[in-house]
Amino acid sequence: MASITVASPANNIICFLADAEGRVLGPPLDLPQDAGPKELQLLLNTILQTEEKLPFAFYINDKELSSSLGAHLLQNKVSVEQILQIVYQPQAVFRIKPVTRCSATIAGHAEAVLSVAFSPDSRQLASGSGDTTVRFWDIYTQTPLFTCYGHKNWVLCIAWSPDCKQLVSGSKDGELRMWDPTTGKAVGNPLTGHRKWITGVAWEPAHLQVPCRRFASASKDGDVRIWDTVLQKSVLCLSGHTLAVTCVKWSGDGFIFSGSQDCTIKVWETTQGKLIRELKGHGHWVNTLALSTEYVLRTGPFDHTGKQYSSSEEMKKAALVRYTAAKHDSPERLVSGSDDFTMFLWEPATGKHSKARMTGHQQLVNHVYFSPDGRWVASASFDKSVKLWDGYSGKFITTFRGHVGPVYQISWSADSRLLVSGSKDSTMKMWDMKTLKLREDLPGHADEVFAVDWSPDGEKVASGGKDRVLKLWMS
């Protein structure tokens, strides 16, 4: 058996600093063994010549460095026969507190709550239900604000425009409706064109257009449609899938990605609706898609500071700054989850071949979601587990176990340090990315939890499910 050379207290450690994609920063460094995260942070900020001293986390073989280098290498039996690679990852400059208690249980819906969503500026909350209504809630008084009638069947999905001006909802009868969040009134007539129920909605990102006026809808009828909210009609129909379209995403580069029960993911351009490429690999239905830039695309110009904007131009500019910072110099990454128990990591703008096949789940993958910083991918499965993966390489990190029923939905805190999951077992659970363990058990719902969302400012988590109530959770 080969022996492993572990650093002895007398030796310095020769190492490289590299970013999350493996790009090495400068020549090798000769570091003392008692150097820890604090010293590495000072060193890195000096090398990068950052004006503000930015926080970073450091990883060796996917394990976060939280002690001195020497102690970490000994504890984890890391070999130093080759030059050690230390991966640095920028951290959010703010810190979100874990939610620990239910601050309100709000009744109102007459049937199961199927979707919940905070507005991009965190000031408003909406939900869609099997009772055919959309509801807006007052976060501050924790009471119902508006009940929106008009749908004739279950409201399956809702989505806020990134400029917070509109909410769109899609129902089981294939209709889409737009709502004004300030009045709760319908905007125009129902948008019709789909022949079967709506499975997903995605808005055009704010850095591409403000005021936001275009969104894409996916349907069980096999089509994706692009709608113009000013013209109030479908302007493009993206046809090509041979079975139901299960999910749709609008990327920051201006492409639309659609996942389908025909096992493929299609990439479309949005001026003429042409098919650019097809991503193949899954052996069964594609259930869910996630983009590495999804968090900033969803929140547009709004961040944790709560800043408001006086003009569309200012809003668009702020959204572009946030998107550019989130993307770095890398292509957007896409993860797909499937009924075949696997996931794939793609870079759809650069090619049709996957970067990684991610295996380990024992049942279908129901929901995938990139952390806001793009570092992690979390996946929720009917096998009762949540798994964590490296967002750049697709490498498996850990399994979060604790739920005793299928996990339906997950949501990240804005600082990427915490993850919340909702399950058929009627509980929500919060997972900590530092310890890779359960941080909080959040019981309280009387039945299955279908929907969870963490507000972009990090203050609250909302959840809804079969027990017909909306719950708000706080620290």
C-alpha positions as a Markdown table, in Angstrom:
| # | Residue | x | y | z |
|---|---|---|---|---|
| 1 | Met | 0.0 | 0.0 | 0.0 |
| 2 | Ala | 1.4 | 3.4 | -1.0 |
| 3 | Ser | 2.3 | 5.7 | 1.9 |
| 4 | Ile | 0.9 | 9.3 | 2.0 |
| 5 | Thr | 3.2 | 12.1 | 2.9 |
| 6 | Val | 1.4 | 14.4 | 5.3 |
| 7 | Ala | 3.0 | 17.8 | 6.1 |
| 8 | Ser | 5.2 | 17.8 | 9.2 |
| 9 | Pro | 5.1 | 20.8 | 11.5 |
| 10 | Ala | 8.5 | 22.1 | 10.3 |
| 11 | Asn | 7.7 | 22.2 | 6.6 |
| 12 | Asn | 6.2 | 25.0 | 4.7 |
| 13 | Ile | 3.5 | 24.0 | 2.2 |
| 14 | Ile | 3.8 | 24.7 | -1.5 |
| 15 | Cys | 0.5 | 25.5 | -3.1 |
| 16 | Phe | -1.5 | 27.1 | -5.9 |
| 17 | Leu | -4.5 | 29.3 | -5.4 |
| 18 | Ala | -7.2 | 28.6 | -8.1 |
| 19 | Asp | -10.7 | 29.8 | -8.7 |
| 20 | Ala | -13.7 | 27.5 | -8.7 |
| 21 | Glu | -13.2 | 26.6 | -12.3 |
| 22 | Gly | -9.6 | 25.5 | -11.7 |
| 23 | Arg | -7.9 | 28.6 | -13.2 |
| 24 | Val | -4.6 | 29.0 | -11.3 |
| 25 | Leu | -3.8 | 32.5 | -9.9 |
| 26 | Gly | -0.1 | 33.3 | -10.3 |
| 27 | Pro | 2.9 | 31.2 | -9.4 |
| 28 | Pro | 3.1 | 28.6 | -6.6 |
| 29 | Leu | 3.1 | 30.1 | -3.0 |
| 30 | Asp | 5.3 | 28.9 | -0.1 |
| 31 | Leu | 3.0 | 29.1 | 2.9 |
| 32 | Pro | 3.6 | 28.4 | 6.6 |
| 33 | Gln | 1.5 | 25.7 | 8.2 |
| 34 | Asp | -0.1 | 28.0 | 10.7 |
| 35 | Ala | -1.6 | 30.1 | 7.8 |
| 36 | Gly | -5.4 | 29.9 | 8.0 |
| 37 | Pro | -8.5 | 31.4 | 6.2 |
| 38 | Lys | -7.7 | 34.9 | 7.6 |
| 39 | Glu | -4.2 | 35.0 | 6.3 |
| 40 | Leu | -5.2 | 33.5 | 2.9 |
| 41 | Gln | -7.9 | 36.2 | 2.6 |
| 42 | Leu | -5.4 | 39.0 | 3.2 |
| 43 | Leu | -3.0 | 37.4 | 0.7 |
| 44 | Leu | -5.7 | 36.9 | -1.9 |
| 45 | Asn | -7.1 | 40.4 | -1.6 |
| 46 | Thr | -3.5 | 41.7 | -2.1 |
| 47 | Ile | -2.9 | 39.6 | -5.2 |
| 48 | Leu | -6.3 | 40.5 | -6.7 |
| 49 | Gln | -5.8 | 44.2 | -5.8 |
| 50 | Thr | -9.3 | 44.5 | -4.5 |
| 51 | Glu | -10.2 | 47.9 | -3.2 |
| 52 | Glu | -12.6 | 46.5 | -0.7 |
| 53 | Lys | -11.4 | 43.6 | 1.4 |
| 54 | Leu | -13.7 | 40.9 | 0.0 |
| 55 | Pro | -14.6 | 37.7 | 2.0 |
| 56 | Phe | -13.5 | 34.4 | 0.5 |
| 57 | Ala | -13.9 | 30.7 | 1.5 |
| 58 | Phe | -11.1 | 28.3 | 0.8 |
| 59 | Tyr | -11.4 | 24.6 | -0.1 |
| 60 | Ile | -9.0 | 21.7 | -0.3 |
| 61 | Asn | -10.4 | 18.6 | -2.1 |
| 62 | Asp | -13.9 | 20.1 | -1.7 |
| 63 | Lys | -13.6 | 20.5 | 2.1 |
| 64 | Glu | -13.7 | 24.0 | 3.5 |
| 65 | Leu | -10.6 | 25.2 | 5.3 |
| 66 | Ser | -11.7 | 26.4 | 8.7 |
| 67 | Ser | -8.4 | 25.9 | 10.7 |
| 68 | Ser | -4.7 | 26.3 | 9.9 |
| 69 | Leu | -3.3 | 24.6 | 6.8 |
| 70 | Gly | -1.2 | 22.1 | 8.8 |
| 71 | Ala | -4.1 | 21.1 | 11.1 |
| 72 | His | -6.5 | 20.7 | 8.1 |
| 73 | Leu | -4.0 | 18.5 | 6.1 |
| 74 | Leu | -3.4 | 16.3 | 9.1 |
| 75 | Gln | -7.1 | 15.9 | 10.0 |
| 76 | Asn | -8.1 | 15.1 | 6.5 |
| 77 | Lys | -5.0 | 13.1 | 5.6 |
| 78 | Val | -4.2 | 15.2 | 2.6 |
| 79 | Ser | -1.0 | 14.3 | 0.7 |
| 80 | Val | 1.5 | 17.1 | 0.0 |
| 81 | Glu | 3.7 | 15.0 | -2.4 |
| 82 | Gln | 2.4 | 17.3 | -5.2 |
| 83 | Ile | 1.7 | 21.0 | -5.1 |
| 84 | Leu | -1.4 | 21.6 | -3.1 |
| 85 | Gln | -4.3 | 23.3 | -4.9 |
| 86 | Ile | -6.4 | 25.6 | -2.7 |
| 87 | Val | -9.7 | 26.7 | -4.4 |
| 88 | Tyr | -11.0 | 30.2 | -3.4 |
| 89 | Gln | -14.6 | 31.2 | -3.7 |
| 90 | Pro | -16.0 | 34.7 | -3.1 |
| 91 | Gln | -18.5 | 34.9 | -0.3 |
| 92 | Ala | -21.5 | 37.2 | 0.1 |
| 93 | Val | -20.5 | 40.3 | 2.0 |
| 94 | Phe | -23.7 | 40.0 | 4.0 |
| 95 | Arg | -24.8 | 37.1 | 6.2 |
| 96 | Ile | -28.3 | 35.6 | 6.3 |
| 97 | Lys | -29.6 | 34.4 | 9.6 |
| 98 | Pro | -31.1 | 30.9 | 9.7 |
| 99 | Val | -34.9 | 30.9 | 10.0 |
| 100 | Thr | -35.9 | 29.1 | 13.2 |
| 101 | Arg | -39.6 | 29.7 | 13.9 |
| 102 | Cys | -42.9 | 30.1 | 12.2 |
| 103 | Ser | -44.0 | 33.7 | 12.6 |
| 104 | Ala | -47.4 | 33.4 | 10.9 |
| 105 | Thr | -49.8 | 30.8 | 9.6 |
| 106 | Ile | -52.1 | 32.5 | 7.1 |
| 107 | Ala | -55.3 | 30.9 | 6.0 |
| 108 | Gly | -57.2 | 32.0 | 2.9 |
| 109 | His | -56.8 | 29.5 | 0.2 |
| 110 | Ala | -59.6 | 26.9 | -0.1 |
| 111 | Glu | -57.4 | 24.2 | -1.7 |
| 112 | Ala | -53.7 | 23.2 | -1.7 |
| 113 | Val | -51.1 | 25.9 | -2.1 |
| 114 | Leu | -49.2 | 24.9 | -5.2 |
| 115 | Ser | -46.7 | 27.7 | -5.6 |
| 116 | Val | -45.3 | 30.6 | -3.5 |
| 117 | Ala | -43.0 | 33.4 | -4.7 |
| 118 | Phe | -41.5 | 36.5 | -3.2 |
| 119 | Ser | -41.1 | 39.5 | -5.4 |
| 120 | Pro | -37.6 | 40.4 | -6.6 |
| 121 | Asp | -37.4 | 43.3 | -4.2 |
| 122 | Ser | -38.7 | 41.1 | -1.3 |
| 123 | Arg | -41.5 | 43.5 | -0.5 |
| 124 | Gln | -44.4 | 41.3 | -1.8 |
| 125 | Leu | -45.5 | 37.7 | -1.7 |
| 126 | Ala | -47.8 | 35.8 | -4.0 |
| 127 | Ser | -49.2 | 32.3 | -4.1 |
| 128 | Gly | -51.1 | 30.1 | -6.5 |
| 129 | Ser | -53.6 | 27.4 | -5.5 |
| 130 | Gly | -55.8 | 24.5 | -6.5 |
| 131 | Asp | -58.8 | 26.8 | -5.6 |
| 132 | Thr | -58.2 | 28.6 | -8.9 |
| 133 | Thr | -57.0 | 31.9 | -7.3 |
| 134 | Val | -53.8 | 33.8 | -7.1 |
| 135 | Arg | -53.3 | 35.7 | -3.8 |
| 136 | Phe | -51.1 | 38.5 | -2.8 |
| 137 | Trp | -50.1 | 38.8 | 0.9 |
| 138 | Asp | -49.0 | 41.6 | 3.1 |
| 139 | Ile | -45.6 | 40.5 | 4.5 |
| 140 | Tyr | -45.5 | 43.2 | 7.2 |
| 141 | Thr | -49.0 | 42.6 | 8.7 |
| 142 | Gln | -48.9 | 38.9 | 7.7 |
| 143 | Thr | -52.4 | 39.1 | 6.3 |
| 144 | Pro | -54.1 | 38.5 | 2.9 |
| 145 | Leu | -53.9 | 41.5 | 0.7 |
| 146 | Phe | -55.7 | 40.7 | -2.6 |
| 147 | Thr | -57.5 | 37.6 | -3.9 |
| 148 | Cys | -57.3 | 37.4 | -7.7 |
| 149 | Tyr | -60.2 | 35.6 | -9.4 |
| 150 | Gly | -60.3 | 34.7 | -13.1 |
| 151 | His | -58.7 | 31.3 | -13.6 |
| 152 | Lys | -61.1 | 28.4 | -14.1 |
| 153 | Asn | -58.8 | 25.6 | -13.0 |
| 154 | Trp | -55.8 | 25.0 | -10.6 |
| 155 | Val | -53.1 | 27.7 | -10.7 |
| 156 | Leu | -50.0 | 25.6 | -11.3 |
| 157 | Cys | -47.3 | 28.2 | -11.5 |
| 158 | Ile | -46.6 | 31.9 | -10.9 |
| 159 | Ala | -43.7 | 34.2 | -11.8 |
| 160 | Trp | -42.8 | 37.8 | -11.0 |
| 161 | Ser | -41.4 | 40.1 | -13.6 |
| 162 | Pro | -37.8 | 41.0 | -12.6 |
| 163 | Asp | -38.8 | 44.7 | -12.3 |
| 164 | Cys | -41.6 | 43.8 | -9.8 |
| 165 | Lys | -44.3 | 45.4 | -11.9 |
| 166 | Gln | -46.3 | 42.3 | -12.9 |
| 167 | Leu | -47.1 | 38.8 | -11.9 |
| 168 | Val | -48.0 | 36.1 | -14.4 |
| 169 | Ser | -49.9 | 32.9 | -13.5 |
| 170 | Gly | -50.5 | 29.7 | -15.5 |
| 171 | Ser | -53.3 | 27.2 | -14.9 |
| 172 | Lys | -54.3 | 23.7 | -15.6 |
| 173 | Asp | -56.7 | 24.8 | -18.4 |
| 174 | Gly | -53.8 | 26.3 | -20.4 |
| 175 | Glu | -54.6 | 29.9 | -19.7 |
| 176 | Leu | -52.1 | 32.6 | -18.6 |
| 177 | Arg | -53.1 | 35.7 | -16.7 |
| 178 | Met | -51.3 | 38.9 | -15.8 |
| 179 | Trp | -51.9 | 40.7 | -12.5 |
| 180 | Asp | -51.0 | 44.1 | -11.1 |
| 181 | Pro | -49.5 | 43.6 | -7.7 |
| 182 | Thr | -50.4 | 47.1 | -6.5 |
| 183 | Thr | -54.2 | 46.5 | -7.0 |
| 184 | Gly | -54.6 | 42.8 | -7.4 |
| 185 | Lys | -56.5 | 43.4 | -10.6 |
| 186 | Ala | -56.1 | 41.4 | -13.8 |
| 187 | Val | -54.1 | 43.2 | -16.6 |
| 188 | Gly | -56.0 | 42.7 | -19.8 |
| 189 | Asn | -57.7 | 39.5 | -21.0 |
| 190 | Pro | -56.5 | 35.9 | -20.4 |
| 191 | Leu | -53.6 | 34.9 | -22.7 |
| 192 | Thr | -54.8 | 31.8 | -24.7 |
| 193 | Gly | -53.0 | 29.6 | -27.2 |
| 194 | His | -51.8 | 26.6 | -25.2 |
| 195 | Arg | -54.0 | 23.6 | -25.6 |
| 196 | Lys | -53.0 | 21.9 | -22.3 |
| 197 | Trp | -51.9 | 23.0 | -18.9 |
| 198 | Ile | -49.0 | 25.4 | -18.2 |
| 199 | Thr | -45.9 | 23.7 | -16.6 |
| 200 | Gly | -43.6 | 26.7 | -16.3 |
| 201 | Val | -43.1 | 30.5 | -16.9 |
| 202 | Ala | -39.8 | 32.4 | -17.3 |
| 203 | Trp | -39.4 | 36.2 | -17.8 |
| 204 | Glu | -36.9 | 37.9 | -20.1 |
| 205 | Pro | -34.1 | 39.2 | -17.8 |
| 206 | Ala | -34.2 | 42.8 | -16.8 |
| 207 | His | -30.7 | 43.6 | -18.1 |
| 208 | Leu | -32.0 | 42.8 | -21.6 |
| 209 | Gln | -35.2 | 44.8 | -21.3 |
| 210 | Val | -36.9 | 47.1 | -18.8 |
| 211 | Pro | -39.8 | 47.6 | -18.4 |
| 212 | Cys | -40.1 | 43.8 | -18.6 |
| 213 | Arg | -42.6 | 42.9 | -21.3 |
| 214 | Arg | -41.8 | 39.4 | -22.6 |
| 215 | Phe | -42.0 | 36.0 | -20.9 |
| 216 | Ala | -42.0 | 32.4 | -22.1 |
| 217 | Ser | -44.4 | 29.7 | -21.1 |
| 218 | Ala | -44.1 | 25.9 | -21.2 |
| 219 | Ser | -47.0 | 23.6 | -21.6 |
| 220 | Lys | -48.0 | 19.9 | -21.6 |
| 221 | Asp | -49.1 | 20.5 | -25.2 |
| 222 | Gly | -45.4 | 20.3 | -26.3 |
| 223 | Asp | -44.9 | 24.0 | -27.2 |
| 224 | Val | -43.1 | 26.9 | -25.6 |
| 225 | Arg | -44.7 | 30.3 | -26.4 |
| 226 | Ile | -43.2 | 33.8 | -26.0 |
| 227 | Trp | -45.7 | 36.5 | -25.0 |
| 228 | Asp | -45.6 | 40.2 | -25.2 |
| 229 | Thr | -47.5 | 41.8 | -22.3 |
| 230 | Val | -47.9 | 45.1 | -24.0 |
| 231 | Leu | -49.4 | 43.6 | -27.2 |
| 232 | Gln | -51.1 | 41.0 | -24.9 |
| 233 | Lys | -50.5 | 38.1 | -27.3 |
| 234 | Ser | -48.2 | 35.3 | -28.2 |
| 235 | Val | -45.5 | 36.6 | -30.5 |
| 236 | Leu | -43.6 | 33.3 | -31.1 |
| 237 | Cys | -44.4 | 29.6 | -30.8 |
| 238 | Leu | -41.4 | 27.4 | -30.3 |
| 239 | Ser | -42.5 | 24.0 | -31.6 |
| 240 | Gly | -40.3 | 20.9 | -31.9 |
| 241 | His | -40.7 | 18.9 | -28.8 |
| 242 | Thr | -42.6 | 15.6 | -29.4 |
| 243 | Leu | -44.0 | 15.4 | -25.8 |
| 244 | Ala | -44.9 | 17.7 | -23.0 |
| 245 | Val | -42.6 | 20.5 | -22.1 |
| 246 | Thr | -42.0 | 20.3 | -18.3 |
| 247 | Cys | -39.8 | 23.4 | -17.6 |
| 248 | Val | -38.5 | 26.6 | -19.3 |
| 249 | Lys | -35.7 | 29.0 | -18.5 |
| 250 | Trp | -34.7 | 32.3 | -20.1 |
| 251 | Ser | -31.0 | 32.8 | -19.9 |
| 252 | Gly | -29.0 | 36.0 | -19.4 |
| 253 | Asp | -27.5 | 35.5 | -22.9 |
| 254 | Gly | -30.9 | 35.7 | -24.3 |
| 255 | Phe | -31.5 | 32.0 | -25.1 |
| 256 | Ile | -34.5 | 30.0 | -24.0 |
| 257 | Phe | -34.0 | 26.5 | -22.6 |
| 258 | Ser | -36.9 | 24.0 | -22.6 |
| 259 | Gly | -36.9 | 20.5 | -21.0 |
| 260 | Ser | -39.3 | 17.9 | -22.1 |
| 261 | Gln | -40.8 | 14.4 | -21.5 |
| 262 | Asp | -39.2 | 13.6 | -24.9 |
| 263 | Cys | -35.9 | 13.3 | -22.9 |
| 264 | Thr | -34.3 | 16.3 | -24.7 |
| 265 | Ile | -33.5 | 19.9 | -23.8 |
| 266 | Lys | -33.8 | 22.4 | -26.6 |
| 267 | Val | -32.0 | 25.7 | -26.9 |
| 268 | Trp | -33.9 | 28.5 | -28.8 |
| 269 | Glu | -33.0 | 32.0 | -29.9 |
| 270 | Thr | -35.7 | 34.6 | -29.1 |
| 271 | Thr | -36.0 | 36.9 | -32.1 |
| 272 | Gln | -37.3 | 34.4 | -34.6 |
| 273 | Gly | -37.7 | 31.4 | -32.4 |
| 274 | Lys | -35.2 | 29.2 | -34.2 |
| 275 | Leu | -33.8 | 26.0 | -32.6 |
| 276 | Ile | -30.1 | 26.5 | -32.0 |
| 277 | Arg | -29.2 | 23.1 | -30.6 |
| 278 | Glu | -30.5 | 20.0 | -28.8 |
| 279 | Leu | -29.0 | 18.6 | -25.6 |
| 280 | Lys | -29.4 | 14.8 | -25.4 |
| 281 | Gly | -28.3 | 12.4 | -22.7 |
| 282 | His | -31.2 | 11.6 | -20.4 |
| 283 | Gly | -33.0 | 8.3 | -20.7 |
| 284 | His | -36.3 | 9.5 | -19.4 |
| 285 | Trp | -38.4 | 12.6 | -18.8 |
| 286 | Val | -36.5 | 15.9 | -18.1 |
| 287 | Asn | -38.3 | 17.3 | -15.0 |
| 288 | Thr | -36.3 | 20.3 | -14.0 |
| 289 | Leu | -33.7 | 22.9 | -15.2 |
| 290 | Ala | -31.5 | 25.3 | -13.3 |
| 291 | Leu | -29.2 | 28.1 | -14.5 |
| 292 | Ser | -26.0 | 29.2 | -12.7 |
| 293 | Thr | -27.2 | 32.8 | -13.0 |
| 294 | Glu | -30.8 | 32.2 | -12.1 |
| 295 | Tyr | -30.7 | 34.1 | -8.8 |
| 296 | Val | -29.6 | 37.4 | -10.4 |
| 297 | Leu | -31.9 | 36.8 | -13.4 |
| 298 | Arg | -34.9 | 36.4 | -11.0 |
| 299 | Thr | -34.0 | 39.5 | -8.8 |
| 300 | Gly | -32.9 | 41.8 | -11.7 |
| 301 | Pro | -31.6 | 45.1 | -10.3 |
| 302 | Phe | -32.6 | 44.3 | -6.6 |
| 303 | Asp | -30.2 | 43.1 | -4.0 |
| 304 | His | -30.1 | 42.6 | -0.2 |
| 305 | Thr | -29.7 | 46.3 | 0.4 |
| 306 | Gly | -33.3 | 47.1 | -0.6 |
| 307 | Lys | -32.3 | 49.9 | -3.0 |
| 308 | Gln | -35.2 | 51.2 | -5.1 |
| 309 | Tyr | -34.8 | 52.8 | -8.6 |
| 310 | Ser | -36.4 | 55.9 | -10.1 |
| 311 | Ser | -36.1 | 55.0 | -13.8 |
| 312 | Ser | -36.1 | 52.0 | -16.2 |
| 313 | Glu | -32.7 | 53.0 | -17.5 |
| 314 | Glu | -31.2 | 52.9 | -14.0 |
| 315 | Met | -32.9 | 49.6 | -13.3 |
| 316 | Lys | -31.6 | 48.0 | -16.5 |
| 317 | Lys | -28.0 | 49.3 | -15.8 |
| 318 | Ala | -28.1 | 47.9 | -12.2 |
| 319 | Ala | -29.4 | 44.5 | -13.5 |
| 320 | Leu | -26.6 | 44.3 | -16.0 |
| 321 | Val | -23.9 | 45.1 | -13.3 |
| 322 | Arg | -25.3 | 42.3 | -11.1 |
| 323 | Tyr | -25.6 | 39.8 | -14.0 |
| 324 | Thr | -22.0 | 40.5 | -15.2 |
| 325 | Ala | -20.6 | 40.1 | -11.7 |
| 326 | Ala | -22.5 | 36.8 | -11.2 |
| 327 | Lys | -21.4 | 35.4 | -14.5 |
| 328 | His | -17.7 | 36.3 | -14.1 |
| 329 | Asp | -15.9 | 35.5 | -17.4 |
| 330 | Ser | -17.6 | 32.1 | -17.7 |
| 331 | Pro | -20.4 | 30.7 | -19.9 |
| 332 | Glu | -23.7 | 30.2 | -18.1 |
| 333 | Arg | -24.1 | 26.7 | -16.8 |
| 334 | Leu | -27.3 | 24.6 | -16.9 |
| 335 | Val | -28.2 | 21.6 | -14.8 |
| 336 | Ser | -31.0 | 19.2 | -15.8 |
| 337 | Gly | -32.7 | 16.6 | -13.6 |
| 338 | Ser | -34.7 | 13.6 | -14.8 |
| 339 | Asp | -36.9 | 10.7 | -14.1 |
| 340 | Asp | -33.9 | 8.5 | -15.0 |
| 341 | Phe | -32.5 | 9.4 | -11.5 |
| 342 | Thr | -29.6 | 11.4 | -13.0 |
| 343 | Met | -28.6 | 15.0 | -13.7 |
| 344 | Phe | -26.4 | 16.5 | -16.4 |
| 345 | Leu | -24.3 | 19.7 | -16.2 |
| 346 | Trp | -24.1 | 21.6 | -19.5 |
| 347 | Glu | -22.7 | 24.8 | -21.0 |
| 348 | Pro | -25.3 | 25.2 | -23.7 |
| 349 | Ala | -23.9 | 28.4 | -25.2 |
| 350 | Thr | -20.6 | 26.6 | -26.1 |
| 351 | Gly | -21.7 | 23.1 | -27.2 |
| 352 | Lys | -24.2 | 20.3 | -27.1 |
| 353 | His | -22.2 | 17.8 | -25.0 |
| 354 | Ser | -22.6 | 17.6 | -21.3 |
| 355 | Lys | -19.7 | 18.5 | -18.9 |
| 356 | Ala | -20.7 | 16.0 | -16.3 |
| 357 | Arg | -23.2 | 13.2 | -15.6 |
| 358 | Met | -24.3 | 13.3 | -12.0 |
| 359 | Thr | -25.5 | 10.0 | -10.5 |
| 360 | Gly | -26.5 | 8.9 | -7.0 |
| 361 | His | -30.2 | 9.5 | -6.5 |
| 362 | Gln | -32.3 | 6.4 | -6.2 |
| 363 | Gln | -35.5 | 7.8 | -7.5 |
| 364 | Leu | -36.6 | 10.6 | -9.9 |
| 365 | Val | -35.0 | 14.1 | -9.5 |
| 366 | Asn | -37.8 | 16.5 | -8.9 |
| 367 | His | -36.0 | 19.9 | -8.5 |
| 368 | Val | -32.5 | 21.3 | -9.1 |
| 369 | Tyr | -31.3 | 24.7 | -8.0 |
| 370 | Phe | -27.9 | 26.6 | -8.3 |
| 371 | Ser | -26.8 | 28.5 | -5.2 |
| 372 | Pro | -26.9 | 32.3 | -5.8 |
| 373 | Asp | -23.1 | 32.4 | -6.2 |
| 374 | Gly | -23.1 | 29.5 | -8.7 |
| 375 | Arg | -20.8 | 27.4 | -6.4 |
| 376 | Trp | -23.2 | 24.6 | -5.6 |
| 377 | Val | -26.1 | 22.7 | -7.1 |
| 378 | Ala | -28.7 | 21.2 | -4.8 |
| 379 | Ser | -31.1 | 18.5 | -6.0 |
| 380 | Ala | -34.3 | 17.3 | -4.4 |
| 381 | Ser | -35.5 | 13.8 | -5.1 |
| 382 | Phe | -38.4 | 11.4 | -4.5 |
| 383 | Asp | -35.7 | 9.2 | -2.8 |
| 384 | Lys | -36.3 | 11.4 | 0.3 |
| 385 | Ser | -32.9 | 13.1 | 0.1 |
| 386 | Val | -31.3 | 16.4 | -1.0 |
| 387 | Lys | -27.9 | 16.1 | -2.6 |
| 388 | Leu | -25.2 | 18.7 | -3.0 |
| 389 | Trp | -22.9 | 19.0 | -6.0 |
| 390 | Asp | -20.0 | 21.2 | -7.2 |
| 391 | Gly | -21.6 | 23.7 | -9.6 |
| 392 | Tyr | -18.6 | 23.9 | -11.8 |
| 393 | Ser | -17.5 | 20.3 | -12.2 |
| 394 | Gly | -20.7 | 18.4 | -11.2 |
| 395 | Lys | -18.7 | 16.4 | -8.6 |
| 396 | Phe | -20.8 | 14.9 | -5.8 |
| 397 | Ile | -20.2 | 16.6 | -2.4 |
| 398 | Thr | -22.7 | 15.2 | 0.1 |
| 399 | Thr | -26.2 | 13.8 | 0.8 |
| 400 | Phe | -28.6 | 15.5 | 3.2 |
| 401 | Arg | -30.7 | 12.9 | 4.9 |
| 402 | Gly | -33.6 | 13.6 | 7.3 |
| 403 | His | -36.8 | 13.7 | 5.3 |
| 404 | Val | -39.0 | 10.6 | 5.5 |
| 405 | Gly | -40.9 | 11.4 | 2.3 |
| 406 | Pro | -40.2 | 12.7 | -1.2 |
| 407 | Val | -38.6 | 16.2 | -1.3 |
| 408 | Tyr | -40.6 | 18.5 | -3.6 |
| 409 | Gln | -38.9 | 21.8 | -3.6 |
| 410 | Ile | -35.7 | 23.6 | -2.3 |
| 411 | Ser | -34.7 | 27.2 | -2.0 |
| 412 | Trp | -31.4 | 29.0 | -1.2 |
| 413 | Ser | -30.6 | 31.8 | 1.1 |
| 414 | Ala | -29.2 | 34.9 | -0.8 |
| 415 | Asp | -25.7 | 34.4 | 0.7 |
| 416 | Ser | -25.5 | 30.7 | -0.5 |
| 417 | Arg | -24.8 | 29.5 | 3.0 |
| 418 | Leu | -28.1 | 27.9 | 3.8 |
| 419 | Leu | -30.7 | 25.7 | 1.9 |
| 420 | Val | -34.3 | 25.0 | 2.8 |
| 421 | Ser | -36.3 | 22.0 | 1.6 |
| 422 | Gly | -40.0 | 21.1 | 1.7 |
| 423 | Ser | -41.3 | 17.5 | 1.7 |
| 424 | Lys | -44.2 | 15.2 | 1.5 |
| 425 | Asp | -43.5 | 14.4 | 5.1 |
| 426 | Ser | -45.0 | 17.8 | 6.1 |
| 427 | Thr | -41.7 | 19.2 | 7.4 |
| 428 | Met | -39.2 | 21.7 | 6.1 |
| 429 | Lys | -35.5 | 21.4 | 6.9 |
| 430 | Met | -32.7 | 23.8 | 6.7 |
| 431 | Trp | -29.2 | 22.6 | 5.7 |
| 432 | Asp | -25.9 | 24.4 | 6.5 |
| 433 | Met | -23.2 | 24.6 | 3.7 |
| 434 | Lys | -20.4 | 25.1 | 6.2 |
| 435 | Thr | -21.0 | 22.0 | 8.3 |
| 436 | Leu | -22.8 | 20.1 | 5.6 |
| 437 | Lys | -25.4 | 19.1 | 8.2 |
| 438 | Leu | -29.0 | 19.8 | 9.3 |
| 439 | Arg | -29.2 | 23.2 | 10.8 |
| 440 | Glu | -32.9 | 23.4 | 11.7 |
| 441 | Asp | -35.9 | 21.2 | 11.6 |
| 442 | Leu | -39.0 | 23.2 | 10.8 |
| 443 | Pro | -42.2 | 21.2 | 11.5 |
| 444 | Gly | -45.6 | 23.0 | 11.5 |
| 445 | His | -47.5 | 22.1 | 8.3 |
| 446 | Ala | -50.3 | 19.6 | 8.8 |
| 447 | Asp | -49.7 | 17.9 | 5.4 |
| 448 | Glu | -47.4 | 17.8 | 2.4 |
| 449 | Val | -45.3 | 20.9 | 1.7 |
| 450 | Phe | -45.4 | 21.6 | -2.0 |
| 451 | Ala | -43.8 | 25.0 | -2.3 |
| 452 | Val | -41.0 | 26.9 | -0.5 |
| 453 | Asp | -39.3 | 30.2 | -1.3 |
| 454 | Trp | -36.6 | 32.2 | 0.5 |
| 455 | Ser | -37.0 | 36.0 | 0.2 |
| 456 | Pro | -34.1 | 37.6 | -1.8 |
| 457 | Asp | -33.3 | 39.9 | 1.2 |
| 458 | Gly | -32.9 | 36.8 | 3.4 |
| 459 | Glu | -35.5 | 37.9 | 6.0 |
| 460 | Lys | -38.2 | 35.3 | 5.5 |
| 461 | Val | -39.1 | 31.9 | 4.1 |
| 462 | Ala | -42.6 | 31.2 | 2.8 |
| 463 | Ser | -44.1 | 27.8 | 2.4 |
| 464 | Gly | -47.4 | 26.3 | 1.3 |
| 465 | Gly | -48.9 | 22.9 | 0.7 |
| 466 | Lys | -51.8 | 20.5 | 1.0 |
| 467 | Asp | -53.0 | 21.9 | 4.3 |
| 468 | Arg | -54.1 | 25.1 | 2.4 |
| 469 | Val | -52.2 | 27.5 | 4.6 |
| 470 | Leu | -49.3 | 29.8 | 3.9 |
| 471 | Lys | -46.6 | 29.9 | 6.5 |
| 472 | Leu | -44.0 | 32.6 | 7.1 |
| 473 | Trp | -40.7 | 31.7 | 8.8 |
| 474 | Met | -38.2 | 34.0 | 10.4 |
| 475 | Ser | -35.0 | 34.0 | 12.4 |
